[in-house]
Amino acid sequence: MDQESPKNSAAEIPVTSNGEVDDSHEHNFNRDLKRSLPSGLGLSETQITSHGFDSTKEGVIEAGAFQGSPAPPLPSVMSPSRVAASRLAQQGSDLIVPAGGQRTQTKSGPVILADEIKNPAMEKLELVRKWSLNTYKCTRQIISEKLGRGSRTVDLELEAQIDILRDNKKKYENILKLAQTLSTQLFQMVHTQRQLGDAFADLSLKSLELHEEFGYNADTQKLLAKNGETLLGAINFFIASVNTLVNKTIEDTLMTVKQYESARIEYDAYRTDLEELNLGPRDANTLPKIEQSQHLFQAHKEKYDKMRNDVSIKLKFLEENKVKVLHNQLVLFHNAIAAYFAGNQKQLEQTLKQFHIKLKTPGVDAPSWLEEQ
């Protein structure tokens, strides 16, 4: 049985009838290789001996000195690979040959517009540039106003109301400070009266001959301490209300006033720039600057008008709220002080009930929300 073993075509070696390896093909290969290489490279003659697929030895390469005559150089031919061929085909498809015979290469791929590219660093630099320019113009306007060289926009009615508000705020802060001082001193006096009442009560128990006298004084000091705590609650309520009015309501309005003043300075700064450009020559270089300055001036003018309207509205509501709050607090303060020094305990307690003031009993914690429910 003759079975044909699978042999690789690269491993097939011709054999002569005597069993020797036929070297004719090998000599032909070496001859073609020598002719294809340029002369003068000093290459050695290479002999390759291969064995069959079932042999344990691998191919042996024998090298020796090249003795042949130099062959004339032949041009080397390189066969491009498939990838290179596909690239050349793609490049060739991008070439358009017009009627004139000249080739023009078109660029393939997506087209990106320069305007659509946004660089965060450039945007930040642009913001810094605008902020620096605006700060410079506003600083120049402030300095020119202080030196008396620049003009400023003035709303006489609104400026008068702002001045009155700032003056009233200083006066209310003074009243608040004095009321806090009175509260601190009254608290110390009440604490002293309470201790004095306890001392009188202790002596009334230990001194039998002065039992009644010490008892009267103990009751009087305790009553004064109780009325003092009631008055202290009224004064603290007055302080809390005035503090809210001064440090929250009025302060919020003054913050809006500061924004209005900043908008006014920017408006005057850009107005001055526009006036200077209008006084200068009008040509191709200055006309774009004038248009840009006019646009900026109009934008800051709208901002200034808006802030002025906001300040006017806030001042109006503040005045109404201030009158209502101070009216109630002044009535409370007067009635509480008058009832305390008149010794009218019932009138003092009625005053606190009128304004819904709850006193906190010393040494007793406030009820939790569950207990209130």
C-alpha positions as CSV (number, residue, x, y, z in Angstrom):
1,M,0.0,0.0,0.0
2,D,1.4,3.2,-1.1
3,Q,0.2,6.1,1.1
4,E,1.1,9.6,0.0
5,S,2.3,11.5,3.1
6,P,1.3,15.2,3.3
7,K,4.4,17.1,2.5
8,N,4.9,20.8,2.3
9,S,5.6,22.1,-1.2
10,A,8.4,24.2,0.3
11,A,10.1,21.1,1.7
12,E,10.0,19.1,-1.6
13,I,13.6,18.7,-2.9
14,P,14.3,17.0,-6.3
15,V,16.4,13.8,-6.1
16,T,18.4,12.2,-8.9
17,S,18.2,8.5,-9.9
18,N,21.3,7.7,-7.8
19,G,19.6,9.0,-4.6
20,E,21.6,12.2,-4.5
21,V,20.2,15.6,-4.2
22,D,19.8,17.5,-7.5
23,D,21.7,20.8,-7.1
24,S,20.7,22.2,-10.4
25,H,17.8,24.2,-9.0
26,E,19.9,25.5,-6.1
27,H,22.6,26.7,-8.5
28,N,20.0,28.4,-10.7
29,F,18.6,30.2,-7.6
30,N,22.1,31.3,-6.5
31,R,22.9,32.5,-10.0
32,D,19.6,34.6,-10.2
33,L,20.3,36.0,-6.7
34,K,23.8,37.1,-7.6
35,R,22.5,38.8,-10.8
36,S,19.8,40.6,-9.0
37,L,22.2,42.2,-6.4
38,P,24.4,45.1,-7.3
39,S,28.1,44.4,-7.6
40,G,30.7,45.4,-5.0
41,L,28.6,44.7,-1.9
42,G,31.0,42.0,-0.7
43,L,28.4,39.4,-0.3
44,S,29.5,35.8,0.4
45,E,28.3,32.8,-1.6
46,T,25.5,31.1,0.3
47,Q,24.6,27.5,0.0
48,I,21.4,26.2,1.5
49,T,20.9,22.6,2.2
50,S,17.5,21.4,3.2
51,H,16.3,18.0,4.4
52,G,13.0,16.3,4.3
53,F,10.1,17.0,6.7
54,D,10.8,13.8,8.6
55,S,14.5,14.6,9.3
56,T,15.5,15.7,12.8
57,K,18.0,18.3,11.4
58,E,16.9,21.7,10.3
59,G,18.2,23.6,7.3
60,V,22.0,24.3,7.3
61,I,23.4,27.5,5.8
62,E,26.9,27.3,4.6
63,A,28.8,30.5,3.7
64,G,31.9,30.9,1.8
65,A,33.9,33.6,0.0
66,F,32.3,34.8,-3.3
67,Q,34.6,33.8,-6.2
68,G,32.5,34.7,-9.2
69,S,33.0,37.7,-11.5
70,P,30.9,40.8,-10.7
71,A,27.7,40.7,-12.6
72,P,26.3,43.9,-14.1
73,P,23.9,45.5,-11.6
74,L,20.2,45.0,-12.3
75,P,17.5,47.4,-11.1
76,S,15.9,46.1,-8.0
77,V,12.1,45.6,-8.3
78,M,10.0,45.9,-5.2
79,S,6.5,44.5,-5.1
80,P,4.2,46.5,-2.9
81,S,2.2,44.7,-0.3
82,R,-1.6,44.7,-0.2
83,V,-1.8,47.4,2.4
84,A,0.4,49.7,0.4
85,A,-1.5,48.9,-2.8
86,S,-4.8,49.8,-1.1
87,R,-3.3,53.1,0.2
88,L,-2.1,54.0,-3.3
89,A,-5.5,53.2,-4.7
90,Q,-7.1,55.5,-2.1
91,Q,-4.7,58.3,-3.0
92,G,-5.3,57.8,-6.7
93,S,-9.0,58.1,-6.1
94,D,-8.5,61.5,-4.5
95,L,-6.7,62.8,-7.6
96,I,-9.0,64.6,-10.0
97,V,-7.7,65.3,-13.5
98,P,-9.4,68.3,-15.0
99,A,-9.8,68.9,-18.7
100,G,-6.5,70.8,-18.9
101,G,-4.5,67.8,-17.9
102,Q,-3.2,69.1,-14.5
103,R,-3.9,67.1,-11.5
104,T,-5.4,68.6,-8.4
105,Q,-5.5,66.7,-5.1
106,T,-8.6,67.0,-3.0
107,K,-8.5,66.5,0.7
108,S,-10.9,63.9,2.0
109,G,-12.3,63.7,5.5
110,P,-14.5,65.9,7.7
111,V,-14.3,69.6,7.4
112,I,-13.9,71.5,10.7
113,L,-14.8,75.2,10.8
114,A,-12.5,77.4,12.8
115,D,-15.3,79.2,14.5
116,E,-16.6,76.0,16.0
117,I,-13.4,75.4,17.9
118,K,-13.7,76.6,21.5
119,N,-10.5,76.8,23.6
120,P,-11.3,77.1,27.3
121,A,-7.9,78.9,27.9
122,M,-8.7,81.5,25.2
123,E,-12.2,82.0,26.7
124,K,-10.7,82.6,30.1
125,L,-8.1,85.0,28.7
126,E,-10.9,86.9,26.9
127,L,-12.9,87.2,30.2
128,V,-9.8,88.4,32.0
129,R,-9.2,91.0,29.2
130,K,-12.7,92.3,29.4
131,W,-12.6,92.5,33.2
132,S,-9.3,94.3,33.2
133,L,-10.5,96.8,30.6
134,N,-13.7,97.4,32.6
135,T,-11.8,97.8,35.9
136,Y,-9.4,100.3,34.3
137,K,-12.2,102.4,32.9
138,C,-14.1,102.4,36.2
139,T,-11.0,103.3,38.2
140,R,-10.2,106.1,35.9
141,Q,-13.8,107.4,36.2
142,I,-13.6,107.3,40.1
143,I,-10.3,109.1,40.2
144,S,-11.5,111.8,37.7
145,E,-14.6,112.3,39.9
146,K,-12.5,112.7,43.1
147,L,-10.2,115.1,41.4
148,G,-13.1,117.1,40.0
149,R,-12.2,116.6,36.4
150,G,-14.9,114.1,35.4
151,S,-18.7,114.4,35.3
152,R,-21.1,112.1,37.1
153,T,-24.7,111.2,36.7
154,V,-26.8,112.3,39.7
155,D,-30.4,111.5,40.6
156,L,-31.1,114.2,43.2
157,E,-34.2,112.6,44.7
158,L,-32.8,109.1,44.8
159,E,-29.5,110.3,46.3
160,A,-31.3,112.2,49.0
161,Q,-33.2,109.1,50.0
162,I,-30.0,107.0,50.1
163,D,-28.3,109.6,52.3
164,I,-31.3,109.6,54.7
165,L,-31.3,105.8,54.8
166,R,-27.6,105.7,55.7
167,D,-28.0,108.4,58.4
168,N,-31.0,106.5,59.9
169,K,-29.0,103.3,59.9
170,K,-26.3,104.9,62.0
171,K,-28.9,106.2,64.5
172,Y,-30.7,102.9,64.7
173,E,-27.4,101.2,65.4
174,N,-26.8,103.6,68.3
175,I,-30.2,102.9,69.7
176,L,-29.6,99.2,69.4
177,K,-26.3,99.5,71.2
178,L,-27.8,101.4,74.1
179,A,-30.8,99.0,74.4
180,Q,-28.3,96.1,74.6
181,T,-26.4,97.9,77.4
182,L,-29.7,98.5,79.2
183,S,-30.6,94.8,78.9
184,T,-27.2,93.8,80.3
185,Q,-27.5,96.1,83.3
186,L,-31.1,95.1,83.9
187,F,-30.2,91.5,83.9
188,Q,-27.5,92.1,86.5
189,M,-29.9,94.1,88.6
190,V,-32.5,91.4,88.5
191,H,-29.9,88.7,89.4
192,T,-28.8,90.9,92.3
193,Q,-32.4,91.4,93.5
194,R,-33.1,87.7,93.3
195,Q,-30.0,86.9,95.4
196,L,-31.0,89.7,97.9
197,G,-34.5,88.3,98.2
198,D,-33.1,84.8,99.0
199,A,-30.8,86.3,101.6
200,F,-33.7,88.2,103.3
201,A,-35.9,85.1,103.3
202,D,-33.1,83.1,104.9
203,L,-32.6,85.7,107.7
204,S,-36.4,85.9,108.3
205,L,-36.3,82.2,109.2
206,K,-33.3,82.5,111.5
207,S,-34.1,85.8,113.2
208,L,-37.3,85.5,115.1
209,E,-37.3,89.1,116.4
210,L,-36.9,90.4,112.8
211,H,-38.9,87.8,111.1
212,E,-41.6,90.1,109.6
213,E,-39.2,92.8,108.5
214,F,-36.9,90.4,106.7
215,G,-40.0,88.8,105.2
216,Y,-41.4,92.0,103.8
217,N,-38.0,92.9,102.2
218,A,-37.7,89.4,100.8
219,D,-41.1,89.5,99.2
220,T,-40.4,93.0,97.7
221,Q,-37.1,92.0,96.2
222,K,-38.6,88.8,94.7
223,L,-41.5,90.8,93.2
224,L,-39.0,93.3,91.7
225,A,-37.0,90.5,90.3
226,K,-40.1,89.0,88.7
227,N,-41.1,92.3,87.2
228,G,-37.6,92.9,86.1
229,E,-37.6,89.5,84.2
230,T,-40.8,90.6,82.5
231,L,-39.3,93.9,81.5
232,L,-36.2,92.2,80.4
233,G,-38.2,90.0,78.1
234,A,-39.9,93.0,76.5
235,I,-36.5,94.8,76.0
236,N,-35.0,91.7,74.4
237,F,-37.9,91.4,72.1
238,F,-37.4,95.1,71.1
239,I,-33.7,94.5,70.6
240,A,-34.3,91.5,68.3
241,S,-36.8,93.3,66.2
242,V,-34.6,96.4,65.7
243,N,-31.6,94.2,65.0
244,T,-33.5,92.4,62.2
245,L,-34.5,95.8,60.8
246,V,-31.0,97.3,60.9
247,N,-28.7,94.3,60.1
248,K,-30.9,92.5,57.6
249,T,-33.6,94.6,56.0
250,I,-31.7,97.9,55.8
251,E,-28.5,96.1,55.0
252,D,-30.1,94.2,52.1
253,T,-31.3,97.5,50.7
254,L,-27.9,99.1,51.0
255,M,-26.4,96.1,49.1
256,T,-28.7,97.0,46.3
257,V,-27.6,100.6,46.6
258,K,-23.9,99.5,46.2
259,Q,-24.8,97.6,43.1
260,Y,-26.6,100.7,41.8
261,E,-23.6,102.9,42.4
262,S,-21.3,100.4,40.6
263,A,-23.7,100.4,37.6
264,R,-23.7,104.2,37.7
265,I,-19.8,104.3,37.6
266,E,-19.7,101.9,34.7
267,Y,-22.4,103.9,32.9
268,D,-20.4,107.2,33.4
269,A,-17.1,105.5,32.3
270,Y,-18.5,104.2,29.0
271,R,-20.4,107.5,28.5
272,T,-17.1,109.4,28.8
273,D,-15.4,107.1,26.3
274,L,-18.2,107.6,23.8
275,E,-18.1,111.3,24.2
276,E,-14.3,111.3,23.6
277,L,-14.6,109.2,20.5
278,N,-17.4,111.5,19.1
279,L,-15.2,114.5,19.6
280,G,-12.4,112.9,17.6
281,P,-12.1,112.4,13.8
282,R,-14.4,110.0,12.0
283,D,-12.6,107.7,9.5
284,A,-12.5,104.0,8.6
285,N,-10.5,103.2,11.7
286,T,-12.6,105.1,14.3
287,L,-16.1,104.3,13.0
288,P,-16.0,100.6,14.2
289,K,-14.7,101.8,17.6
290,I,-17.5,104.3,17.8
291,E,-20.1,101.7,17.0
292,Q,-18.7,99.3,19.6
293,S,-18.5,102.0,22.2
294,Q,-22.1,103.0,21.4
295,H,-23.2,99.4,21.9
296,L,-21.4,99.1,25.2
297,F,-22.8,102.4,26.4
298,Q,-26.4,101.4,25.6
299,A,-25.9,98.1,27.5
300,H,-24.6,99.8,30.6
301,K,-27.3,102.4,30.4
302,E,-30.0,99.7,30.5
303,K,-28.3,98.2,33.5
304,Y,-28.1,101.5,35.2
305,D,-31.8,102.2,34.6
306,K,-32.7,98.8,35.9
307,M,-30.7,99.2,39.1
308,R,-32.1,102.6,39.7
309,N,-35.6,101.3,39.4
310,D,-34.8,98.4,41.8
311,V,-33.4,100.8,44.4
312,S,-36.4,103.1,44.2
313,I,-38.8,100.1,44.8
314,K,-36.7,98.7,47.7
315,L,-36.5,102.1,49.4
316,K,-40.3,102.5,49.1
317,F,-41.0,99.1,50.7
318,L,-38.3,99.6,53.3
319,E,-39.9,102.8,54.4
320,E,-43.3,101.2,54.8
321,N,-41.9,98.2,56.7
322,K,-39.7,100.4,58.9
323,V,-42.7,102.5,60.0
324,K,-44.8,99.5,60.8
325,V,-42.1,97.7,62.8
326,L,-40.8,100.6,64.7
327,H,-44.3,101.8,65.6
328,N,-45.1,98.5,67.3
329,Q,-41.7,98.2,69.0
330,L,-41.7,101.7,70.4
331,V,-45.2,101.2,71.8
332,L,-44.0,98.0,73.5
333,F,-40.9,99.6,74.9
334,H,-42.8,102.6,76.3
335,N,-45.6,100.6,77.9
336,A,-43.3,98.0,79.5
337,I,-41.0,100.7,81.0
338,A,-43.9,102.7,82.3
339,A,-45.6,99.7,83.9
340,Y,-42.4,98.5,85.5
341,F,-41.5,101.7,87.2
342,A,-45.1,102.4,88.2
343,G,-45.1,99.0,89.9
344,N,-48.1,97.9,87.9
345,Q,-47.5,94.2,87.5
346,K,-50.8,93.5,85.8
347,Q,-50.2,96.2,83.2
348,L,-46.7,94.9,82.5
349,E,-48.0,91.4,81.9
350,Q,-50.8,92.7,79.8
351,T,-48.3,94.5,77.6
352,L,-46.4,91.3,77.0
353,K,-49.6,89.4,76.1
354,Q,-50.5,92.2,73.7
355,F,-47.4,91.6,71.7
356,H,-47.4,87.8,72.1
357,I,-44.2,87.7,74.1
358,K,-43.6,84.5,76.0
359,L,-41.1,84.6,78.9
360,K,-38.7,81.7,79.5
361,T,-38.7,80.5,83.1
362,P,-35.2,80.3,84.5
363,G,-34.0,76.8,84.9
364,V,-36.7,75.3,82.7
365,D,-36.0,74.0,79.3
366,A,-38.3,74.8,76.4
367,P,-40.8,72.1,75.5
368,S,-40.0,69.8,72.6
369,W,-42.1,69.8,69.5
370,L,-43.7,66.6,70.5
371,E,-44.9,68.2,73.8
372,E,-46.2,71.2,71.9
373,Q,-48.3,68.9,69.7
